[in-house]
């Protein structure tokens, strides 16, 4: 039995020396994060909704400018 164990260990050691690490090459096709300007998107949707209701957008922009939230010069 000892001879068999020695042979087994010798074969195992030989296999370990010969076997090199081969990394798996994988690519992901999903996006976990999409870079969006959430504030801009919200503001554009807000203005569109207000415009559809008939609200004057210029008045809204002037009010926001008074409280320093929007630069209407841009």
PDB file of N, H, CA, C and O in Angstrom:
ATOM      1  N   UNK A   1       0.834  -1.192   0.000  1.00  0.00           N
ATOM      2  CA  UNK A   1       0.000   0.000   0.000  1.00  0.00           C
ATOM      3  C   UNK A   1       0.876   1.252   0.000  1.00  0.00           C
ATOM      4  O   UNK A   1       0.546   2.238  -0.659  1.00  0.00           O
ATOM      5  N   UNK A   2       1.984   1.221   0.730  1.00  0.00           N
ATOM      6  H   UNK A   2       2.253   0.420   1.265  1.00  0.00           H
ATOM      7  CA  UNK A   2       2.875   2.384   0.761  1.00  0.00           C
ATOM      8  C   UNK A   2       3.432   2.699  -0.623  1.00  0.00           C
ATOM      9  O   UNK A   2       3.573   3.864  -0.994  1.00  0.00           O
ATOM     10  N   UNK A   3       3.747   1.655  -1.380  1.00  0.00           N
ATOM     11  H   UNK A   3       3.633   0.709  -1.079  1.00  0.00           H
ATOM     12  CA  UNK A   3       4.272   1.853  -2.733  1.00  0.00           C
ATOM     13  C   UNK A   3       3.220   2.538  -3.611  1.00  0.00           C
ATOM     14  O   UNK A   3       3.537   3.440  -4.386  1.00  0.00           O
ATOM     15  N   UNK A   4       1.967   2.098  -3.480  1.00  0.00           N
ATOM     16  H   UNK A   4       1.710   1.365  -2.851  1.00  0.00           H
ATOM     17  CA  UNK A   4       0.883   2.703  -4.255  1.00  0.00           C
ATOM     18  C   UNK A   4       0.688   4.171  -3.881  1.00  0.00           C
ATOM     19  O   UNK A   4       0.460   5.012  -4.750  1.00  0.00           O
ATOM     20  N   UNK A   5       0.779   4.473  -2.592  1.00  0.00           N
ATOM     21  H   UNK A   5       0.965   3.789  -1.887  1.00  0.00           H
ATOM     22  CA  UNK A   5       0.635   5.861  -2.132  1.00  0.00           C
ATOM     23  C   UNK A   5       1.772   6.725  -2.669  1.00  0.00           C
ATOM     24  O   UNK A   5       1.550   7.865  -3.077  1.00  0.00           O
ATOM     25  N   UNK A   6       2.994   6.182  -2.668  1.00  0.00           N
ATOM     26  H   UNK A   6       3.174   5.256  -2.336  1.00  0.00           H
ATOM     27  CA  UNK A   6       4.136   6.940  -3.189  1.00  0.00           C
ATOM     28  C   UNK A   6       3.966   7.216  -4.681  1.00  0.00           C
ATOM     29  O   UNK A   6       4.232   8.322  -5.151  1.00  0.00           O
ATOM     30  N   UNK A   7       3.519   6.199  -5.418  1.00  0.00           N
ATOM     31  H   UNK A   7       3.302   5.301  -5.036  1.00  0.00           H
ATOM     32  CA  UNK A   7       3.297   6.380  -6.850  1.00  0.00           C
ATOM     33  C   UNK A   7       2.183   7.398  -7.108  1.00  0.00           C
ATOM     34  O   UNK A   7       2.285   8.249  -7.992  1.00  0.00           O
ATOM     35  N   UNK A   8       1.125   7.285  -6.317  1.00  0.00           N
ATOM     36  H   UNK A   8       1.042   6.594  -5.599  1.00  0.00           H
ATOM     37  CA  UNK A   8       0.015   8.229  -6.462  1.00  0.00           C
ATOM     38  C   UNK A   8       0.489   9.655  -6.187  1.00  0.00           C
ATOM     39  O   UNK A   8       0.192  10.567  -6.958  1.00  0.00           O
ATOM     40  N   UNK A   9       1.218   9.848  -5.103  1.00  0.00           N
ATOM     41  H   UNK A   9       1.459   9.107  -4.477  1.00  0.00           H
ATOM     42  CA  UNK A   9       1.734  11.174  -4.757  1.00  0.00           C
ATOM     43  C   UNK A   9       2.704  11.688  -5.815  1.00  0.00           C
ATOM     44  O   UNK A   9       2.711  12.878  -6.130  1.00  0.00           O
ATOM     45  N   UNK A  10       3.530  10.784  -6.368  1.00  0.00           N
ATOM     46  H   UNK A  10       3.524   9.818  -6.112  1.00  0.00           H
ATOM     47  CA  UNK A  10       4.474  11.192  -7.407  1.00  0.00           C
ATOM     48  C   UNK A  10       3.722  11.632  -8.658  1.00  0.00           C
ATOM     49  O   UNK A  10       4.069  12.641  -9.272  1.00  0.00           O
ATOM     50  N   UNK A  11       2.687  10.873  -9.038  1.00  0.00           N
ATOM     51  H   UNK A  11       2.405  10.053  -8.540  1.00  0.00           H
ATOM     52  CA  UNK A  11       1.880  11.239 -10.204  1.00  0.00           C
ATOM     53  C   UNK A  11       1.136  12.559  -9.972  1.00  0.00           C
ATOM     54  O   UNK A  11       1.036  13.396 -10.870  1.00  0.00           O
ATOM     55  N   UNK A  12       0.627  12.725  -8.771  1.00  0.00           N
ATOM     56  H   UNK A  12       0.708  12.046  -8.042  1.00  0.00           H
ATOM     57  CA  UNK A  12      -0.086  13.956  -8.443  1.00  0.00           C
ATOM     58  C   UNK A  12       0.855  15.155  -8.493  1.00  0.00           C
ATOM     59  O   UNK A  12       0.489  16.209  -9.013  1.00  0.00           O
ATOM     60  N   UNK A  13       2.046  15.005  -7.966  1.00  0.00           N
ATOM     61  H   UNK A  13       2.344  14.149  -7.544  1.00  0.00           H
ATOM     62  CA  UNK A  13       3.027  16.091  -7.996  1.00  0.00           C
ATOM     63  C   UNK A  13       3.419  16.416  -9.433  1.00  0.00           C
ATOM     64  O   UNK A  13       3.584  17.583  -9.786  1.00  0.00           O
ATOM     65  N   UNK A  14       3.567  15.383 -10.264  1.00  0.00           N
ATOM     66  H   UNK A  14       3.432  14.434  -9.978  1.00  0.00           H
ATOM     67  CA  UNK A  14       3.915  15.591 -11.672  1.00  0.00           C
ATOM     68  C   UNK A  14       2.798  16.344 -12.392  1.00  0.00           C
ATOM     69  O   UNK A  14       3.069  17.260 -13.169  1.00  0.00           O
ATOM     70  N   UNK A  15       1.549  15.965 -12.138  1.00  0.00           N
ATOM     71  H   UNK A  15       1.329  15.222 -11.506  1.00  0.00           H
ATOM     72  CA  UNK A  15       0.410  16.642 -12.760  1.00  0.00           C
ATOM     73  C   UNK A  15       0.340  18.103 -12.329  1.00  0.00           C
ATOM     74  O   UNK A  15       0.042  18.981 -13.140  1.00  0.00           O
ATOM     75  N   UNK A  16       0.615  18.362 -11.053  1.00  0.00           N
ATOM     76  H   UNK A  16       0.856  17.649 -10.394  1.00  0.00           H
ATOM     77  CA  UNK A  16       0.580  19.740 -10.552  1.00  0.00           C
ATOM     78  C   UNK A  16       1.663  20.592 -11.199  1.00  0.00           C
ATOM     79  O   UNK A  16       1.436  21.768 -11.481  1.00  0.00           O
ATOM     80  N   UNK A  17       2.820  20.023 -11.433  1.00  0.00           N
ATOM     81  H   UNK A  17       3.004  19.067 -11.204  1.00  0.00           H
ATOM     82  CA  UNK A  17       3.900  20.774 -12.080  1.00  0.00           C
ATOM     83  C   UNK A  17       3.554  21.073 -13.534  1.00  0.00           C
ATOM     84  O   UNK A  17       3.849  22.157 -14.037  1.00  0.00           O
ATOM     85  N   UNK A  18       2.933  20.116 -14.202  1.00  0.00           N
ATOM     86  H   UNK A  18       2.693  19.235 -13.793  1.00  0.00           H
ATOM     87  CA  UNK A  18       2.626  20.272 -15.620  1.00  0.00           C
ATOM     88  C   UNK A  18       1.403  21.164 -15.861  1.00  0.00           C
ATOM     89  O   UNK A  18       1.331  21.864 -16.871  1.00  0.00           O
ATOM     90  N   UNK A  19       0.466  21.134 -14.951  1.00  0.00           N
ATOM     91  H   UNK A  19       0.525  20.565 -14.130  1.00  0.00           H
ATOM     92  CA  UNK A  19      -0.768  21.908 -15.134  1.00  0.00           C
ATOM     93  C   UNK A  19      -0.509  23.370 -14.801  1.00  0.00           C
ATOM     94  O   UNK A  19      -0.148  23.711 -13.674  1.00  0.00           O
ATOM     95  N   UNK A  20      -0.697  24.213 -15.783  1.00  0.00           N
ATOM     96  H   UNK A  20      -0.990  23.936 -16.698  1.00  0.00           H
ATOM     97  CA  UNK A  20      -0.552  25.656 -15.601  1.00  0.00           C
ATOM     98  C   UNK A  20      -1.946  26.258 -15.448  1.00  0.00           C
ATOM     99  O   UNK A  20      -2.932  25.708 -15.940  1.00  0.00           O
ATOM    100  N   UNK A  21      -2.011  27.378 -14.770  1.00  0.00           N
ATOM    101  H   UNK A  21      -1.210  27.825 -14.370  1.00  0.00           H
ATOM    102  CA  UNK A  21      -3.288  28.071 -14.604  1.00  0.00           C
ATOM    103  C   UNK A  21      -3.681  28.714 -15.925  1.00  0.00           C
ATOM    104  O   UNK A  21      -2.898  29.442 -16.535  1.00  0.00           O
ATOM    105  N   UNK A  22      -4.894  28.438 -16.354  1.00  0.00           N
ATOM    106  H   UNK A  22      -5.530  27.846 -15.859  1.00  0.00           H
ATOM    107  CA  UNK A  22      -5.418  29.025 -17.581  1.00  0.00           C
ATOM    108  C   UNK A  22      -6.681  29.801 -17.220  1.00  0.00           C
ATOM    109  O   UNK A  22      -7.714  29.199 -16.930  1.00  0.00           O
ATOM    110  N   UNK A  23      -6.606  31.132 -17.236  1.00  0.00           N
ATOM    111  H   UNK A  23      -5.767  31.621 -17.472  1.00  0.00           H
ATOM    112  CA  UNK A  23      -7.787  31.915 -16.864  1.00  0.00           C
ATOM    113  C   UNK A  23      -8.887  31.796 -17.912  1.00  0.00           C
ATOM    114  O   UNK A  23      -8.628  31.604 -19.100  1.00  0.00           O
ATOM    115  N   UNK A  24     -10.088  31.913 -17.448  1.00  0.00           N
ATOM    116  H   UNK A  24     -10.299  32.070 -16.483  1.00  0.00           H
ATOM    117  CA  UNK A  24     -11.249  31.865 -18.332  1.00  0.00           C
ATOM    118  C   UNK A  24     -11.458  33.256 -18.921  1.00  0.00           C
ATOM    119  O   UNK A  24     -11.498  34.248 -18.193  1.00  0.00           O
ATOM    120  N   UNK A  25     -11.588  33.319 -20.223  1.00  0.00           N
ATOM    121  H   UNK A  25     -11.555  32.513 -20.814  1.00  0.00           H
ATOM    122  CA  UNK A  25     -11.850  34.587 -20.895  1.00  0.00           C
ATOM    123  C   UNK A  25     -13.357  34.742 -21.038  1.00  0.00           C
ATOM    124  O   UNK A  25     -14.015  33.948 -21.710  1.00  0.00           O
ATOM    125  N   UNK A  26     -13.896  35.774 -20.398  1.00  0.00           N
ATOM    126  H   UNK A  26     -13.362  36.419 -19.852  1.00  0.00           H
ATOM    127  CA  UNK A  26     -15.337  35.997 -20.450  1.00  0.00           C
ATOM    128  C   UNK A  26     -15.622  37.467 -20.724  1.00  0.00           C
ATOM    129  O   UNK A  26     -14.863  38.351 -20.327  1.00  0.00           O
ATOM    130  N   UNK A  27     -16.712  37.698 -21.397  1.00  0.00           N
ATOM    131  H   UNK A  27     -17.329  36.980 -21.719  1.00  0.00           H
ATOM    132  CA  UNK A  27     -17.141  39.077 -21.634  1.00  0.00           C
ATOM    133  C   UNK A  27     -18.574  39.224 -21.153  1.00  0.00           C
ATOM    134  O   UNK A  27     -19.382  38.302 -21.261  1.00  0.00           O
ATOM    135  N   UNK A  28     -18.869  40.385 -20.630  1.00  0.00           N
ATOM    136  H   UNK A  28     -18.213  41.135 -20.542  1.00  0.00           H
ATOM    137  CA  UNK A  28     -20.209  40.668 -20.140  1.00  0.00           C
ATOM    138  C   UNK A  28     -20.947  41.510 -21.171  1.00  0.00           C
ATOM    139  O   UNK A  28     -20.402  42.474 -21.708  1.00  0.00           O
ATOM    140  N   UNK A  29     -22.175  41.139 -21.434  1.00  0.00           N
ATOM    141  H   UNK A  29     -22.617  40.356 -20.998  1.00  0.00           H
ATOM    142  CA  UNK A  29     -22.966  41.879 -22.413  1.00  0.00           C
ATOM    143  C   UNK A  29     -24.017  42.754 -21.742  1.00  0.00           C
ATOM    144  O   UNK A  29     -24.827  43.391 -22.414  1.00  0.00           O
ATOM    145  N   UNK A  30     -23.998  42.780 -20.427  1.00  0.00           N
ATOM    146  H   UNK A  30     -23.340  42.262 -19.880  1.00  0.00           H
ATOM    147  CA  UNK A  30     -24.972  43.611 -19.725  1.00  0.00           C
ATOM    148  C   UNK A  30     -24.288  44.842 -19.153  1.00  0.00           C
ATOM    149  O   UNK A  30     -23.092  44.832 -18.865  1.00  0.00           O
ATOM    150  N   UNK A  31     -25.067  45.896 -18.997  1.00  0.00           N
ATOM    151  H   UNK A  31     -26.040  45.904 -19.231  1.00  0.00           H
ATOM    152  CA  UNK A  31     -24.548  47.121 -18.400  1.00  0.00           C
ATOM    153  C   UNK A  31     -25.122  47.233 -16.998  1.00  0.00           C
ATOM    154  O   UNK A  31     -26.336  47.180 -16.803  1.00  0.00           O
ATOM    155  N   UNK A  32     -24.242  47.388 -16.036  1.00  0.00           N
ATOM    156  H   UNK A  32     -23.256  47.431 -16.194  1.00  0.00           H
ATOM    157  CA  UNK A  32     -24.721  47.524 -14.671  1.00  0.00           C
ATOM    158  C   UNK A  32     -24.974  48.975 -14.322  1.00  0.00           C
ATOM    159  O   UNK A  32     -25.718  49.265 -13.385  1.00  0.00           O
ATOM    160  N   UNK A  33     -24.374  49.882 -15.051  1.00  0.00           N
ATOM    161  H   UNK A  33     -23.769  49.646 -15.812  1.00  0.00           H
ATOM    162  CA  UNK A  33     -24.533  51.301 -14.761  1.00  0.00           C
ATOM    163  C   UNK A  33     -24.532  52.072 -16.063  1.00  0.00           C
ATOM    164  O   UNK A  33     -23.637  51.908 -16.893  1.00  0.00           O
ATOM    165  N   UNK A  34     -25.511  52.891 -16.237  1.00  0.00           N
ATOM    166  H   UNK A  34     -26.238  53.024 -15.563  1.00  0.00           H
ATOM    167  CA  UNK A  34     -25.582  53.744 -17.416  1.00  0.00           C
ATOM    168  C   UNK A  34     -25.453  55.180 -16.934  1.00  0.00           C
ATOM    169  O   UNK A  34     -26.200  55.634 -16.068  1.00  0.00           O
ATOM    170  N   UNK A  35     -24.496  55.876 -17.511  1.00  0.00           N
ATOM    171  H   UNK A  35     -23.890  55.507 -18.215  1.00  0.00           H
ATOM    172  CA  UNK A  35     -24.228  57.245 -17.092  1.00  0.00           C
ATOM    173  C   UNK A  35     -25.284  58.174 -17.675  1.00  0.00           C
ATOM    174  O   UNK A  35     -25.297  58.444 -18.876  1.00  0.00           O
ATOM    175  N   UNK A  36     -26.163  58.657 -16.816  1.00  0.00           N
ATOM    176  H   UNK A  36     -26.153  58.438 -15.841  1.00  0.00           H
ATOM    177  CA  UNK A  36     -27.203  59.583 -17.248  1.00  0.00           C
ATOM    178  C   UNK A  36     -27.150  60.805 -16.343  1.00  0.00           C
ATOM    179  O   UNK A  36     -26.793  60.727 -15.167  1.00  0.00           O
ATOM    180  N   UNK A  37     -27.506  61.901 -16.916  1.00  0.00           N
ATOM    181  H   UNK A  37     -27.796  61.964 -17.871  1.00  0.00           H
ATOM    182  CA  UNK A  37     -27.628  63.110 -16.118  1.00  0.00           C
ATOM    183  C   UNK A  37     -29.074  63.169 -15.636  1.00  0.00           C
ATOM    184  O   UNK A  37     -29.953  63.675 -16.334  1.00  0.00           O
ATOM    185  N   UNK A  38     -29.307  62.650 -14.447  1.00  0.00           N
ATOM    186  H   UNK A  38     -28.593  62.239 -13.880  1.00  0.00           H
ATOM    187  CA  UNK A  38     -30.663  62.494 -13.928  1.00  0.00           C
ATOM    188  C   UNK A  38     -31.338  63.844 -13.725  1.00  0.00           C
ATOM    189  O   UNK A  38     -32.521  64.006 -14.027  1.00  0.00           O
ATOM    190  N   UNK A  39     -30.585  64.811 -13.214  1.00  0.00           N
ATOM    191  H   UNK A  39     -29.624  64.680 -12.968  1.00  0.00           H
ATOM    192  CA  UNK A  39     -31.183  66.129 -12.985  1.00  0.00           C
ATOM    193  C   UNK A  39     -31.630  66.765 -14.295  1.00  0.00           C
ATOM    194  O   UNK A  39     -32.713  67.343 -14.372  1.00  0.00           O
ATOM    195  N   UNK A  40     -30.798  66.657 -15.320  1.00  0.00           N
ATOM    196  H   UNK A  40     -29.918  66.187 -15.258  1.00  0.00           H
ATOM    197  CA  UNK A  40     -31.153  67.247 -16.617  1.00  0.00           C
ATOM    198  C   UNK A  40     -32.382  66.554 -17.198  1.00  0.00           C
ATOM    199  O   UNK A  40     -33.292  67.205 -17.711  1.00  0.00           O
ATOM    200  N   UNK A  41     -32.395  65.220 -17.111  1.00  0.00           N
ATOM    201  H   UNK A  41     -31.656  64.691 -16.695  1.00  0.00           H
ATOM    202  CA  UNK A  41     -33.526  64.459 -17.636  1.00  0.00           C
ATOM    203  C   UNK A  41     -34.816  64.838 -16.903  1.00  0.00           C
ATOM    204  O   UNK A  41     -35.863  65.016 -17.527  1.00  0.00           O
ATOM    205  N   UNK A  42     -34.733  64.959 -15.576  1.00  0.00           N
ATOM    206  H   UNK A  42     -33.883  64.814 -15.069  1.00  0.00           H
ATOM    207  CA  UNK A  42     -35.909  65.361 -14.802  1.00  0.00           C
ATOM    208  C   UNK A  42     -36.383  66.749 -15.222  1.00  0.00           C
ATOM    209  O   UNK A  42     -37.576  66.971 -15.430  1.00  0.00           O
ATOM    210  N   UNK A  43     -35.442  67.676 -15.342  1.00  0.00           N
ATOM    211  H   UNK A  43     -34.473  67.495 -15.173  1.00  0.00           H
ATOM    212  CA  UNK A  43     -35.784  69.052 -15.693  1.00  0.00           C
ATOM    213  C   UNK A  43     -36.428  69.126 -17.076  1.00  0.00           C
ATOM    214  O   UNK A  43     -37.405  69.849 -17.271  1.00  0.00           O
ATOM    215  N   UNK A  44     -35.884  68.381 -18.032  1.00  0.00           N
ATOM    216  H   UNK A  44     -35.090  67.793 -17.873  1.00  0.00           H
ATOM    217  CA  UNK A  44     -36.461  68.374 -19.377  1.00  0.00           C
ATOM    218  C   UNK A  44     -37.872  67.794 -19.367  1.00  0.00           C
ATOM    219  O   UNK A  44     -38.770  68.321 -20.023  1.00  0.00           O
ATOM    220  N   UNK A  45     -38.067  66.701 -18.617  1.00  0.00           N
ATOM    221  H   UNK A  45     -37.338  66.273 -18.083  1.00  0.00           H
ATOM    222  CA  UNK A  45     -39.404  66.104 -18.524  1.00  0.00           C
ATOM    223  C   UNK A  45     -40.383  67.049 -17.833  1.00  0.00           C
ATOM    224  O   UNK A  45     -41.546  67.152 -18.224  1.00  0.00           O
ATOM    225  N   UNK A  46     -39.894  67.742 -16.794  1.00  0.00           N
ATOM    226  H   UNK A  46     -38.950  67.658 -16.475  1.00  0.00           H
ATOM    227  CA  UNK A  46     -40.730  68.708 -16.085  1.00  0.00           C
ATOM    228  C   UNK A  46     -41.175  69.830 -17.022  1.00  0.00           C
ATOM    229  O   UNK A  46     -42.353  70.182 -17.068  1.00  0.00           O
ATOM    230  N   UNK A  47     -40.220  70.386 -17.768  1.00  0.00           N
ATOM    231  H   UNK A  47     -39.262  70.100 -17.731  1.00  0.00           H
ATOM    232  CA  UNK A  47     -40.562  71.470 -18.692  1.00  0.00           C
ATOM    233  C   UNK A  47     -41.536  71.003 -19.771  1.00  0.00           C
ATOM    234  O   UNK A  47     -42.450  71.735 -20.152  1.00  0.00           O
ATOM    235  N   UNK A  48     -41.335  69.791 -20.255  1.00  0.00           N
ATOM    236  H   UNK A  48     -40.593  69.197 -19.945  1.00  0.00           H
ATOM    237  CA  UNK A  48     -42.228  69.253 -21.286  1.00  0.00           C
ATOM    238  C   UNK A  48     -43.646  69.094 -20.736  1.00  0.00           C
ATOM    239  O   UNK A  48     -44.618  69.435 -21.410  1.00  0.00           O
ATOM    240  N   UNK A  49     -43.761  68.575 -19.512  1.00  0.00           N
ATOM    241  H   UNK A  49     -42.971  68.298 -18.965  1.00  0.00           H
ATOM    242  CA  UNK A  49     -45.080  68.389 -18.901  1.00  0.00           C
ATOM    243  C   UNK A  49     -45.757  69.733 -18.654  1.00  0.00           C
ATOM    244  O   UNK A  49     -46.958  69.879 -18.885  1.00  0.00           O
ATOM    245  N   UNK A  50     -44.990  70.709 -18.186  1.00  0.00           N
ATOM    246  H   UNK A  50     -44.015  70.591 -17.999  1.00  0.00           H
ATOM    247  CA  UNK A  50     -45.562  72.038 -17.942  1.00  0.00           C
ATOM    248  C   UNK A  50     -45.999  72.693 -19.250  1.00  0.00           C
ATOM    249  O   UNK A  50     -47.023  73.374 -19.302  1.00  0.00           O
ATOM    250  N   UNK A  51     -45.224  72.481 -20.287  1.00  0.00           N
ATOM    251  H   UNK A  51     -44.392  71.928 -20.244  1.00  0.00           H
ATOM    252  CA  UNK A  51     -45.560  73.054 -21.594  1.00  0.00           C
ATOM    253  C   UNK A  51     -46.856  72.442 -22.118  1.00  0.00           C
ATOM    254  O   UNK A  51     -47.691  73.142 -22.692  1.00  0.00           O
ATOM    255  N   UNK A  52     -47.023  71.132 -21.919  1.00  0.00           N
ATOM    256  H   UNK A  52     -46.345  70.564 -21.453  1.00  0.00           H
ATOM    257  CA  UNK A  52     -48.243  70.458 -22.365  1.00  0.00           C
ATOM    258  C   UNK A  52     -49.468  70.955 -21.599  1.00  0.00           C
ATOM    259  O   UNK A  52     -50.576  70.975 -22.134  1.00  0.00           O
ATOM    260  N   UNK A  53     -49.260  71.357 -20.333  1.00  0.00           N
ATOM    261  H   UNK A  53     -48.360  71.340 -19.898  1.00  0.00           H
ATOM    262  CA  UNK A  53     -50.368  71.900 -19.533  1.00  0.00           C
ATOM    263  C   UNK A  53     -50.687  73.342 -19.914  1.00  0.00           C
ATOM    264  O   UNK A  53     -51.704  73.893 -19.493  1.00  0.00           O
ATOM    265  N   UNK A  54     -49.813  73.947 -20.713  1.00  0.00           N
ATOM    266  H   UNK A  54     -48.987  73.499 -21.055  1.00  0.00           H
ATOM    267  CA  UNK A  54     -50.050  75.315 -21.144  1.00  0.00           C
ATOM    268  C   UNK A  54     -49.354  76.355 -20.286  1.00  0.00           C
ATOM    269  O   UNK A  54     -49.603  77.550 -20.446  1.00  0.00           O
ATOM    270  N   UNK A  55     -48.498  75.932 -19.390  1.00  0.00           N
ATOM    271  H   UNK A  55     -48.296  74.961 -19.260  1.00  0.00           H
ATOM    272  CA  UNK A  55     -47.766  76.863 -18.536  1.00  0.00           C
ATOM    273  C   UNK A  55     -46.671  77.538 -19.355  1.00  0.00           C
ATOM    274  O   UNK A  55     -46.031  76.908 -20.197  1.00  0.00           O
ATOM    275  N   UNK A  56     -46.468  78.820 -19.100  1.00  0.00           N
ATOM    276  H   UNK A  56     -46.989  79.332 -18.417  1.00  0.00           H
ATOM    277  CA  UNK A  56     -45.430  79.563 -19.803  1.00  0.00           C
ATOM    278  C   UNK A  56     -44.061  79.184 -19.225  1.00  0.00           C
ATOM    279  O   UNK A  56     -43.776  79.460 -18.060  1.00  0.00           O
ATOM    280  N   UNK A  57     -43.238  78.563 -20.029  1.00  0.00           N
ATOM    281  H   UNK A  57     -43.470  78.339 -20.976  1.00  0.00           H
ATOM    282  CA  UNK A  57     -41.924  78.084 -19.598  1.00  0.00           C
ATOM    283  C   UNK A  57     -41.027  79.244 -19.189  1.00  0.00           C
ATOM    284  O   UNK A  57     -40.247  79.120 -18.245  1.00  0.00           O
ATOM    285  N   UNK A  58     -41.129  80.350 -19.878  1.00  0.00           N
ATOM    286  H   UNK A  58     -41.763  80.450 -20.645  1.00  0.00           H
ATOM    287  CA  UNK A  58     -40.274  81.501 -19.570  1.00  0.00           C
ATOM    288  C   UNK A  58     -40.517  81.994 -18.139  1.00  0.00           C
ATOM    289  O   UNK A  58     -39.573  82.369 -17.444  1.00  0.00           O
ATOM    290  N   UNK A  59     -41.791  81.994 -17.696  1.00  0.00           N
ATOM    291  H   UNK A  59     -42.558  81.690 -18.261  1.00  0.00           H
ATOM    292  CA  UNK A  59     -42.105  82.395 -16.315  1.00  0.00           C
ATOM    293  C   UNK A  59     -41.451  81.448 -15.307  1.00  0.00           C
ATOM    294  O   UNK A  59     -40.904  81.888 -14.295  1.00  0.00           O
ATOM    295  N   UNK A  60     -41.512  80.160 -15.590  1.00  0.00           N
ATOM    296  H   UNK A  60     -41.956  79.803 -16.412  1.00  0.00           H
ATOM    297  CA  UNK A  60     -40.889  79.175 -14.694  1.00  0.00           C
ATOM    298  C   UNK A  60     -39.387  79.413 -14.618  1.00  0.00           C
ATOM    299  O   UNK A  60     -38.810  79.407 -13.530  1.00  0.00           O
ATOM    300  N   UNK A  61     -38.753  79.621 -15.765  1.00  0.00           N
ATOM    301  H   UNK A  61     -39.221  79.626 -16.648  1.00  0.00           H
ATOM    302  CA  UNK A  61     -37.306  79.847 -15.782  1.00  0.00           C
ATOM    303  C   UNK A  61     -36.928  81.120 -15.031  1.00  0.00           C
ATOM    304  O   UNK A  61     -35.911  81.148 -14.339  1.00  0.00           O
ATOM    305  N   UNK A  62     -37.731  82.170 -15.160  1.00  0.00           N
ATOM    306  H   UNK A  62     -38.557  82.147 -15.723  1.00  0.00           H
ATOM    307  CA  UNK A  62     -37.434  83.410 -14.440  1.00  0.00           C
ATOM    308  C   UNK A  62     -37.569  83.223 -12.934  1.00  0.00           C
ATOM    309  O   UNK A  62     -36.761  83.750 -12.169  1.00  0.00           O
ATOM    310  N   UNK A  63     -38.585  82.476 -12.502  1.00  0.00           N
ATOM    311  H   UNK A  63     -39.241  82.048 -13.123  1.00  0.00           H
ATOM    312  CA  UNK A  63     -38.756  82.209 -11.067  1.00  0.00           C
ATOM    313  C   UNK A  63     -37.585  81.384 -10.527  1.00  0.00           C
ATOM    314  O   UNK A  63     -37.080  81.653  -9.437  1.00  0.00           O
ATOM    315  N   UNK A  64     -37.164  80.394 -11.287  1.00  0.00           N
ATOM    316  H   UNK A  64     -37.574  80.177 -12.172  1.00  0.00           H
ATOM    317  CA  UNK A  64     -36.016  79.586 -10.865  1.00  0.00           C
ATOM    318  C   UNK A  64     -34.744  80.422 -10.828  1.00  0.00           C
ATOM    319  O   UNK A  64     -33.899  80.224  -9.956  1.00  0.00           O
ATOM    320  N   UNK A  65     -34.602  81.341 -11.753  1.00  0.00           N
ATOM    321  H   UNK A  65     -35.289  81.502 -12.461  1.00  0.00           H
ATOM    322  CA  UNK A  65     -33.433  82.211 -11.784  1.00  0.00           C
ATOM    323  C   UNK A  65     -33.402  83.118 -10.553  1.00  0.00           C
ATOM    324  O   UNK A  65     -32.330  83.406 -10.022  1.00  0.00           O
ATOM    325  N   UNK A  66     -34.577  83.569 -10.100  1.00  0.00           N
ATOM    326  H   UNK A  66     -35.448  83.335 -10.532  1.00  0.00           H
ATOM    327  CA  UNK A  66     -34.649  84.439  -8.920  1.00  0.00           C
ATOM    328  C   UNK A  66     -34.161  83.722  -7.659  1.00  0.00           C
ATOM    329  O   UNK A  66     -33.579  84.346  -6.772  1.00  0.00           O
ATOM    330  N   UNK A  67     -34.399  82.417  -7.585  1.00  0.00           N
ATOM    331  H   UNK A  67     -34.871  81.910  -8.306  1.00  0.00           H
ATOM    332  CA  UNK A  67     -33.933  81.673  -6.404  1.00  0.00           C
ATOM    333  C   UNK A  67     -32.596  80.978  -6.676  1.00  0.00           C
ATOM    334  O   UNK A  67     -32.191  80.083  -5.933  1.00  0.00           O
ATOM    335  N   UNK A  68     -31.922  81.395  -7.736  1.00  0.00           N
ATOM    336  H   UNK A  68     -32.251  82.122  -8.339  1.00  0.00           H
ATOM    337  CA  UNK A  68     -30.574  80.908  -8.091  1.00  0.00           C
ATOM    338  C   UNK A  68     -30.508  79.406  -8.326  1.00  0.00           C
ATOM    339  O   UNK A  68     -29.527  78.763  -7.951  1.00  0.00           O
ATOM    340  N   UNK A  69     -31.521  78.852  -8.931  1.00  0.00           N
ATOM    341  H   UNK A  69     -32.317  79.374  -9.236  1.00  0.00           H
ATOM    342  CA  UNK A  69     -31.501  77.424  -9.252  1.00  0.00           C
ATOM    343  C   UNK A  69     -31.142  77.164 -10.711  1.00  0.00           C
ATOM    344  O   UNK A  69     -30.648  76.087 -11.045  1.00  0.00           O
ATOM    345  N   UNK A  70     -31.385  78.135 -11.576  1.00  0.00           N
ATOM    346  H   UNK A  70     -31.787  79.010 -11.305  1.00  0.00           H
ATOM    347  CA  UNK A  70     -31.138  77.951 -13.003  1.00  0.00           C
ATOM    348  C   UNK A  70     -30.498  79.215 -13.551  1.00  0.00           C
ATOM    349  O   UNK A  70     -30.900  80.330 -13.218  1.00  0.00           O
ATOM    350  N   UNK A  71     -29.501  79.023 -14.391  1.00  0.00           N
ATOM    351  H   UNK A  71     -29.173  78.118 -14.661  1.00  0.00           H
ATOM    352  CA  UNK A  71     -28.888  80.157 -15.077  1.00  0.00           C
ATOM    353  C   UNK A  71     -29.556  80.276 -16.439  1.00  0.00           C
ATOM    354  O   UNK A  71     -29.281  79.480 -17.337  1.00  0.00           O
ATOM    355  N   UNK A  72     -30.431  81.262 -16.600  1.00  0.00           N
ATOM    356  H   UNK A  72     -30.655  81.908 -15.870  1.00  0.00           H
ATOM    357  CA  UNK A  72     -31.175  81.378 -17.859  1.00  0.00           C
ATOM    358  C   UNK A  72     -30.315  81.950 -18.969  1.00  0.00           C
ATOM    359  O   UNK A  72     -30.736  81.976 -20.125  1.00  0.00           O
ATOM    360  N   UNK A  73     -29.114  82.410 -18.635  1.00  0.00           N
ATOM    361  H   UNK A  73     -28.772  82.389 -17.696  1.00  0.00           H
ATOM    362  CA  UNK A  73     -28.219  82.915 -19.674  1.00  0.00           C
ATOM    363  C   UNK A  73     -27.639  81.780 -20.509  1.00  0.00           C
ATOM    364  O   UNK A  73     -27.189  81.993 -21.635  1.00  0.00           O
ATOM    365  N   UNK A  74     -27.653  80.592 -19.959  1.00  0.00           N
ATOM    366  H   UNK A  74     -28.019  80.419 -19.045  1.00  0.00           H
ATOM    367  CA  UNK A  74     -27.140  79.437 -20.682  1.00  0.00           C
ATOM    368  C   UNK A  74     -28.180  79.058 -21.678  1.00  0.00           C
ATOM    369  O   UNK A  74     -27.996  78.100 -22.429  1.00  0.00           O
TER     370      UNK A  74
END
